Amino acid sequence: MMKTVYTLVSSPHHVFPDHPERPARLDVLEPNLSSFEAERIEPQPATREEIAYVHDPQLVSALEKVCREQAPGIIDYAPTYVTPSSFEDALLAAGGVVTCARAVLHGEAKNAFAIVRPPGHHAEPDRAMGFCIFNNVAVAARDALTNGLERVTIIDYDAHHGNGTQAAFLTDERVAFLSVHQYQPGFYPGTGWIDEVPHARKRIVNVPLPAHAGDHVYEQVAERIFTPFVESFEPQMILISVGFDAHWSDPITMLGLSTAGYLMLARKVMALAEEHCDGKIVFVLEGGYDPLNVANGAEAVFVAATGRGESKAQDPNPHKEPDCESRIEEVRKWHGF
């Protein structure tokens, strides 16, 4: 049986006072990593050429300059911050995802989990935003295409819309992207409605959900939207942007997943990878701002990925879930699923 691998990029110096995207997000998880039946691999920093698979080289140069000459400081209203170490930290975070994806692509691992920060899915080709410097998962997807793959699927179930990943692949028919996220007035980043990308039906899919949507709603989304989405594209690898901020007790969001829900989702996407791309799947950490939720959610990913152990957290959503039947059907109808 092939192994599960993981990499850790904790970026301890990428930190800003009172900011939720902080190294302490990993404080509960990190001491427990050795207890999972997975092998740790060392991340290699992404090169500027690899970052340029997704990002404008002028952005890369500008970020390097601001980190070296003006940090610490805020560079985006989210607020996104940089410190003197953030440029190197962001290269290593993106490189950590590339390292994991290459291990799976080359048959050195069955699957992988890139536990990296800063996160990436809000970073657009021409700007850093939403706590994100470089779009880690998009860089890894393009690297996989550069290394011989023809079709890659990205599924994003962070609480926020993966606007940066969507922007990276608006016209790239080699990559299919699905984002399921909280959507309501004033909720960051304000994008991700159903009909937002009409030229790419079935390939770019947005599933906007109301507050408190939880395990039942997500199970329906996985079965009725994830499944036909993956079947219609037939990817050779699946990348998962997993944010543990869709947990019901996350301090900055209002969705309703429990740890059991995260385990269910991990198992659903693992099954899709087994069916369609020989199990080639890489999980990539995005958000999640309660350290206990990050630890419990990561454990659920490892349980699903390794097929060993069990998820011990019992944290059911105390809120009533909304009825999302009509929303799910609206998405299915728009894309012809």
C-alpha positions in Angstrom: 0.0 0.0 0.0 1.4 3.3 -1.0 2.0 6.0 1.6 0.4 9.3 2.5 2.8 12.2 2.7 2.6 15.6 4.2 4.6 18.8 4.4 4.5 21.5 7.0 5.3 25.2 6.3 4.3 27.1 9.5 6.0 30.4 8.6 6.6 31.5 12.2 7.8 35.0 11.3 4.8 35.7 9.0 2.7 37.2 11.8 1.0 40.5 12.5 -0.5 41.8 15.7 -4.1 40.6 16.4 -4.4 39.1 13.0 -6.5 35.8 12.7 -4.1 34.3 10.0 -1.3 33.6 12.4 1.2 30.8 13.2 -0.9 29.9 16.3 -3.5 28.4 13.9 -1.2 25.3 13.8 -0.4 25.2 17.5 -2.8 22.3 18.4 -2.1 20.4 15.2 1.7 20.6 15.0 2.5 18.5 18.2 0.2 15.7 16.9 1.5 15.4 13.4 3.8 12.5 14.3 0.9 10.4 15.5 -0.7 10.2 12.0 0.4 7.3 9.8 1.9 9.6 7.2 5.4 10.5 6.2 6.7 14.0 6.4 8.6 15.3 3.4 10.6 18.5 3.2 9.2 21.3 1.1 11.2 23.0 -1.6 10.6 26.7 -2.2 8.9 27.5 -5.5 11.1 29.3 -8.0 10.1 32.6 -9.5 9.5 30.8 -12.7 7.0 28.4 -11.0 5.2 31.3 -9.4 5.0 33.0 -12.8 3.0 30.0 -14.1 0.1 31.9 -12.3 1.3 35.4 -11.3 2.4 38.4 -13.2 6.2 38.7 -12.8 5.7 42.4 -12.0 3.6 41.4 -9.0 6.3 39.0 -7.8 8.9 41.7 -8.0 6.7 44.2 -6.3 5.9 41.8 -3.4 9.6 41.0 -3.0 10.4 44.7 -2.8 7.6 45.6 -0.3 8.6 42.7 2.0 12.3 43.7 1.9 11.9 47.5 2.1 8.6 48.4 3.7 7.4 45.5 5.9 5.8 45.0 8.2 2.6 46.5 6.8 -0.9 46.0 5.3 -1.1 45.6 1.5 -4.8 44.8 1.1 -8.0 45.8 2.8 -8.8 42.2 4.0 -6.4 43.0 5.7 -3.5 41.2 4.1 -0.2 41.8 5.7 3.5 41.3 4.9 6.5 41.0 7.2 10.2 41.0 6.2 10.1 37.1 5.9 6.7 36.9 4.0 8.2 36.7 0.5 10.4 33.7 1.3 7.5 32.2 3.4 5.1 32.5 0.5 7.6 30.9 -1.9 8.0 28.0 0.6 4.2 27.7 1.0 3.6 27.5 -2.7 6.6 25.2 -3.1 5.3 22.9 -0.3 2.1 22.3 -2.4 4.2 21.7 -5.5 6.4 19.3 -3.6 3.4 17.3 -2.4 1.8 17.3 -5.9 5.0 16.1 -7.5 5.3 13.2 -5.0 1.8 12.1 -5.9 2.3 12.7 -9.7 5.6 10.7 -9.8 4.2 7.8 -7.8 6.3 8.4 -4.7 3.1 8.8 -2.6 -0.5 7.7 -2.9 -1.8 11.1 -1.7 -0.7 14.1 0.2 -1.6 17.0 2.5 0.2 20.3 2.2 -0.2 22.1 5.6 1.1 25.5 4.6 0.7 29.2 5.4 0.3 31.8 4.2 -2.8 30.5 2.4 -3.4 31.1 -1.2 -6.8 30.8 -2.8 -7.7 34.5 -2.8 -4.4 35.6 -4.5 -5.2 36.6 -8.1 -2.7 36.6 -11.0 -2.1 40.3 -10.6 -2.6 40.9 -6.9 -2.2 39.5 -3.4 -5.4 39.6 -1.3 -7.5 38.0 1.4 -4.6 37.0 3.7 -3.0 35.3 0.6 0.3 36.2 -1.1 0.7 33.6 -3.9 -2.0 31.2 -5.0 -0.4 27.9 -3.8 -3.0 25.5 -5.2 -3.0 27.2 -8.6 0.8 27.2 -8.9 0.8 23.4 -8.1 -2.0 22.8 -10.7 0.0 24.6 -13.4 3.2 22.8 -12.4 1.4 19.4 -12.8 0.2 20.5 -16.3 3.8 21.5 -17.1 5.0 18.1 -16.0 2.7 16.1 -18.3 -0.9 16.2 -17.1 -3.6 17.3 -19.4 -6.5 17.8 -16.9 -6.5 18.9 -13.3 -9.5 19.5 -11.0 -9.5 21.8 -8.0 -12.3 21.6 -5.4 -12.4 24.4 -2.8 -14.4 24.0 0.4 -12.9 26.8 2.4 -15.7 29.1 3.8 -14.8 31.9 1.4 -15.0 31.9 -2.4 -11.7 30.9 -4.1 -11.8 34.0 -6.3 -8.0 33.9 -7.0 -8.1 30.3 -8.2 -11.1 31.1 -10.4 -9.3 34.1 -11.9 -6.2 32.0 -12.6 -8.2 29.5 -14.7 -10.9 31.6 -16.4 -9.7 30.7 -19.9 -7.6 27.6 -19.2 -9.7 24.6 -20.2 -7.1 22.2 -18.7 -8.3 23.0 -15.2 -11.8 22.6 -13.7 -12.6 24.6 -10.5 -15.4 24.2 -8.0 -15.9 26.4 -5.0 -18.5 25.8 -2.3 -18.6 28.8 0.1 -20.7 31.1 2.3 -22.4 33.9 0.2 -24.2 36.8 1.6 -24.0 40.6 1.5 -20.8 41.9 3.0 -19.1 38.5 3.3 -15.6 38.4 1.8 -14.7 38.5 -1.0 -18.2 39.1 -2.4 -17.8 36.9 -5.4 -18.8 33.4 -6.3 -22.4 33.5 -7.5 -23.8 30.7 -9.6 -23.8 32.4 -13.0 -20.6 34.3 -12.5 -18.6 32.5 -15.3 -21.2 31.8 -18.0 -18.5 30.9 -20.7 -17.2 28.0 -18.5 -20.3 26.1 -17.5 -19.5 22.7 -16.0 -15.8 23.6 -15.7 -16.0 26.6 -13.3 -18.7 25.9 -10.7 -19.8 28.0 -7.8 -22.0 26.8 -5.0 -23.0 29.8 -2.8 -24.5 28.7 0.5 -26.3 30.6 3.3 -25.1 30.8 6.9 -25.3 27.6 9.0 -25.3 25.3 6.0 -23.6 22.2 7.5 -23.0 18.5 7.2 -26.3 17.5 5.6 -26.1 20.3 3.0 -22.5 19.6 2.2 -23.2 15.9 1.8 -25.9 16.7 -0.7 -23.5 19.1 -2.5 -20.9 16.4 -2.6 -23.2 13.8 -4.0 -25.2 15.9 -6.4 -22.7 18.5 -7.6 -19.1 17.3 -6.9 -19.8 13.9 -8.5 -21.2 15.0 -11.9 -18.6 17.9 -11.9 -15.7 15.4 -11.6 -17.3 12.8 -13.9 -17.8 15.4 -16.7 -14.2 16.6 -16.6 -12.3 13.3 -16.0 -9.3 14.8 -14.2 -5.9 13.1 -13.9 -5.3 14.6 -10.5 -7.6 16.4 -7.9 -6.4 19.2 -5.6 -8.5 20.2 -2.6 -8.4 23.6 -1.1 -9.5 22.7 2.4 -10.3 25.5 4.7 -11.4 24.6 8.3 -13.2 27.9 8.6 -16.4 26.3 7.4 -16.6 24.8 10.8 -19.6 26.1 12.8 -17.4 27.6 15.6 -14.9 29.4 13.4 -14.5 33.0 14.7 -14.8 34.8 11.4 -17.4 32.8 9.4 -20.9 31.4 9.9 -21.1 28.0 8.1 -22.0 24.8 9.9 -19.6 21.9 9.2 -18.5 19.7 12.1 -15.4 17.6 12.2 -17.6 14.6 11.1 -18.6 16.7 8.1 -15.0 17.3 7.2 -14.3 13.6 7.4 -17.3 12.9 5.2 -16.1 15.4 2.6 -12.5 14.1 2.6 -13.9 10.6 2.0 -16.2 11.7 -0.8 -13.4 13.5 -2.7 -11.0 10.6 -2.0 -13.6 8.2 -3.6 -13.9 10.5 -6.6 -10.1 10.5 -7.0 -10.0 6.7 -6.7 -12.6 6.4 -9.4 -11.3 8.9 -11.9 -7.6 9.5 -11.4 -6.1 6.4 -9.7 -6.4 8.1 -6.2 -4.1 11.0 -7.1 -5.3 13.7 -4.7 -3.6 16.5 -2.7 -5.2 18.4 0.1 -4.0 22.0 0.6 -4.6 24.0 3.8 -6.4 27.3 3.2 -8.3 29.0 6.1 -9.4 28.0 9.5 -8.9 30.4 12.4 -9.7 28.2 15.5 -6.6 26.1 16.2 -8.7 23.2 17.6 -10.8 23.1 14.5 -7.7 23.1 12.3 -6.2 20.2 14.3 -9.5 18.2 14.3 -10.1 18.9 10.6 -6.5 17.9 9.7 -6.9 14.7 11.7 -10.1 14.0 9.6 -8.1 14.5 6.4 -5.3 12.1 7.6 -7.9 9.5 8.7 -9.5 9.6 5.2 -6.2 9.8 3.3 -4.5 6.9 5.2 -7.5 4.8 5.8 -6.3 4.3 9.3 -7.3 5.5 12.8 -10.5 7.4 13.5 -11.6 10.9 14.0 -12.1 11.5 17.7 -13.7 14.9 17.7 -17.4 15.2 18.6 -18.5 18.7 17.8 -22.0 18.6 16.1 -23.4 21.9 14.8 -25.8 23.3 17.4 -27.6 25.5 14.8 -30.5 24.5 12.6 -29.4 24.0 9.0 -31.2 25.9 6.3 -33.0 24.1 3.5 -30.7 24.4 0.5 -32.5 22.1 -1.9 -33.5 24.9 -4.3 -30.0 26.3 -4.3 -28.5 22.9 -5.1 -31.0 22.4 -7.9 -30.3 25.9 -9.3 -26.5 25.0 -9.5 -27.3 21.7 -11.2 -29.6 23.3 -13.7 -27.2 26.1 -14.6 -24.4 23.6 -15.4 -26.6 20.9 -16.9 -25.6 18.3 -14.2 
